[in-house]
């Protein structure tokens, strides 16, 4: 298969993963090269890697899916040597065992399973459980110190908070909101947030706000929920509420030692403009710009418009 054919197959697989993401796993690809993917695994809490978020790369050959990819981890884990190819049955170390029917989802599930095993192979390291737990706790800060990682996973703070809420959700909680909250049978902050997200996608912003409010009663100060409620208020042009929720989300992140959310800063800035608090809006836009977000050009245009003095009266 040509590179074009491999790219077509991989784009379809990325859509499939985003639609039905495997548990504990996220994936994306480098914009300039569909053959170079990055993945993120967050192993279960009851393992020595619990609490850790581990970034890795999958490099696909031009004749994928008829040949296997190269696989390596980047984040230090105590399980694999960073930036070193791993020898496993689904990697290019063993083309003889490769099955073209395997998908990227299958590969990444296999990578997580292999990580949790004790099998010694090329690319693996011998390390104590205590050191692996230490590296797990250090993984978030380590990832955020890598410019390539923050470019590949710009919403990592939101991703991580949503995952924490998901794991806190009772096992019998419902997931999908189809009617009023009391008809959804949902329990727990994560389920209430999921309910709000479903209403938001359906453009029912009032009910989304109701659901997010319930989630905040169950998990006060949850920054991801505050950001989402701010977004719903923004759709309804309730600017005072947008500013209040975005500000509360920023304070919650700061209190938890989390990185500043550019999305919360931008929502706050937009609200401040509407509330005629121009100087505060400029400060918020500049703070967002300092995070090097992908929409930096749009932020610069917004700043330029605010910095331009109004024309003199005629």
Secondary structure, 3 states (H helix, E strand, C coil): CCHHHHHHHHHHHHHHHHHCCCCCEEEEEECCEEEEEEEEECCCCCCCCCCCCEEEEEECCCCCCCCCEEEEECCCCCCECCCEECCCCCECCCHHHCCCCCCHHHHHHHHHHHHHCCCCCCCECCCCHHHHHHHHHHHHHHHHCCHHHHHHCCCHHHHHHHHHHHHHCCCCCCCCCCCCHHHHCCCCHHHHHHHHHHHHHCCCHHHHHHHHHHHHHHCCCCHHHHHHHHHHHHHCCCHHHHHHHHHHHHHHHHHHCCCCCHHHHHHHHHHHHHCCCHHHHHHHHHHHHCCCCCCHHHHHHHHHHHHCCCCCCC
